[in-house]
Amino acid sequence: MRDSMIHRKFSNAVQRPRLTWPRHGITNNARILRTRMLSMSALMLAMVSTATWASDVKSQPINTANKTDTCYVEGVSDRLNCGFVTVPENPNKPDGKQIQVHYVVLPAVKNANHEEALLAIAGGPGQSAIDNAASFNTMLSKVRQQRDILLIDQRGTGRSNLLQCDQGAQSALSFDDENIDSLAEAQKCLASIDADVSQYGSLNAVQDFEAVRAHLGYKKLHVYGISYGTRMAQLYMRLYPEHLATVTLDGIVPMQQSVLEIGSAIDRGFELLFKDCQETAACHAQFPELKAEFEQVAATLANAPITDNVSDPVTGEKTLLTMTRGKFYGAIRMALYQTNVRALVPHAIHQAAKNNFQPLLGLYALTIDNAGMAMGMHASVVCGEDMHRITPAMREQAKHSFMGRTMLEGLEATCTAWKVPAVDASFSEPISSDIPTLLLSGEIDPATPPSWGELAMEKLTNAKHFIAPYATHGVAYQSCANNLIADLVRSGSVNDLDGECLKKDVRRSFYLNASSVEPLNADSTNTTTDDNASTGAKE
């Protein structure tokens, strides 16, 4: 009955009141930028994200007695179908506290198959799928011709009982992130959350996803997961295989891998950047000592932060900057997630070596656009699913990596406050499945390297793993992989999938100055102005 009723109900939705869901915290750069710079004490596995305890991400739940209505989300012009399911916060206490898990359905253009949808799972952990509806809608446009696209705000994110903390206004640029008491910050955050944070891990969230599927009446789901979303997709494969038609894992986090291994992945991303510049004639000619300049800046900032008056990269107003080593590493790290922004990094490093941090702040402004992390939920996941997997070898490796060491120290302090029980050891076992599965890795991905995809393949008997040589994080967003996903959904098989098109070079030429990929004329009178300009992307 649900199969037929849900689509009939949606078809009559035009008579319902219009509800608009703005993407709070996603496109409002200025507000996010003022709360805090990249926190080096938290881990991220997202498309492009920033970790922040203090955030004004305040997603708005809908209020409808029928739990199904219509709504609009920013960036998508269509009238969408939205609603929620009510689930117990603690599945072992069905009569206890209840929470709402919100969803949005982007209806299929041709509505050809009423029994199937593609579930797109966001990354993080901590991102809202609904807040990223516009990106999913664009990337999955071919899939949407024949299938609904289902987006669910995972418990603890977006509109689904958001676990977030608000510490009030802070100056992101002047804030000294290296003098933060991570334990005190975590305790303050925890005290402000009205939730049992131990119930916001991935296993309970998969049960929520299944409850939404049953509520909407879909018999089968095609699943697309990106970054941390690939962990959720794999758990769905393990727990509810009978309801899955196909799976795509993009930027893969294998079950066997603690996400805390990301420290070495970040270091790899930095080294690949230096290598690419050295092997690109124009970049090497303009920045022949790029790695040395990077190390020079890092060493200087290790001794003490640098303060300077700069132009706010968002407002243009003069403001005080406290540049720390954490901000320096963090801004560059986030820039490596997107090929067009990555192309700007050598120039930013070169200018930073000359004590001009304005281009680096430009990078930060470009990447902050995809923030909106629910750091309370983030901590619940990582503390329960990853911290206990830290080995002595991982600790030793982290000692030699600024990013790895700082993340580990910050998360250990956070998890001391969070006190989330560790998941069972079976959680980390590889997924054994014959569901048609497409795995996508970017060779220059700074978060989830191709080796992680190979590890996930261990017991997948009906899978193909494609490595896009020029892609970063989120292969389907920057290559032909979105067409491969559409082919997989249409055919239900990986047999005829061909990754040859992924070899197309999607990288941007490295910017040799703030505005051009071409070297400036030595006699140019604009050199000084150009060097002091904020870095901006050139289309």
Disulfide bonds with the S-S distance in Angstrom:
Cys165-Cys189 1.67
Cys277-Cys283 1.96
Cys383-Cys415 1.99
Cys480-Cys501 1.83
